[in-house]
Amino acid sequence: MRYRTVLTIAGSDGSGGAGIQADLKTFAALECYGVSVITAVTAQNTLGVADSFEMPVSSIKAQLETILGDIPLDAVKIGMLGSAAIIRTVAGILKKIEAPVVLDTVLQSSSGRELLDADALPVMIEELFPLARLITPNIPESALLLGEKRLPETVEEIERTARMLQQTGAGSVLVKGGHLEGDRSNDCLLCNNRISWFSTERVTTRNTHGTGCTLSSAIAAFLAGGMALESAVEKAKTYTFEAIRAGAAYRLGEGSGPLHHCYRLWK
């Protein structure tokens, strides 16, 4: 018997709310063993990202090859990559494995800082989308990926966006609607040429830092157990909602605080 093991390839968030730290907390909370490849080290807190320090491509390659040379993986989650060179390196190695890949298309921080070079966008689409079982862009990211200036807002526009993104090469697409107005958070999944919507009530809280990281990591964790994609998305959506609700009363810093990833374990 061995652990269900999930790899995260992402940046480090020293404040613990997003990135590698959020991913590993999520994996552990959902009874998976997490391993990691760090692509960047950020200087950030609850107020935003102050700076970002990209890891050398040689280091990322060594991290990834060393883990794959010893540890079997049941799923992979990809977050912040930063550059075209890193994308090509990661894609070249992941082509050799069969574990499902969840790609969180991290393009900007929630405070608006660019986290992916502009010239890397087409490389991500060309190199990583075909490897991904699922991509999870939010509304602004979906527009950037398609080169559209106007954000999709209506149900019809979001469903059209999901179909256009799938046509660029991704296996399935989850367009996250957390940036839209309203008292519900609605996400649109295109899987096997079928649209499904997942909805939860919107929690009144400033503690939403790392929501996208958490959702994509939870999906990867459920896929690691052999769950079908639609069920994995549904359970991950519920877990993320509960983590937001459980963390709403906590205060960490003066800005957007983290979710409560381990709410099931704390009394």
Secondary structure, DSSP 8 states (H G I E B T S, - for coil): ----EEEEEEEEETTSSSHHHHHHHHHHHTT-EEEEEEEEEEEEETTEEEEEEE--HHHHHHHHHHHHTT---SEEEE----SHHHHHHHHHHHTT--S-EEE----B-TTS-B-S-GGGHHHIIIIIGGG-SEE--BHHHHHHHHT-SS---SHHHHHHHHHHHHHTT-S-EEEB-TTS-SSEEEEEEEETTEEEEEEEE----S--BTHHHHHHHHHHHHHHTT--HHHHHHHHHHHHHHHHHHHTT---SSS--B--TTTTT--
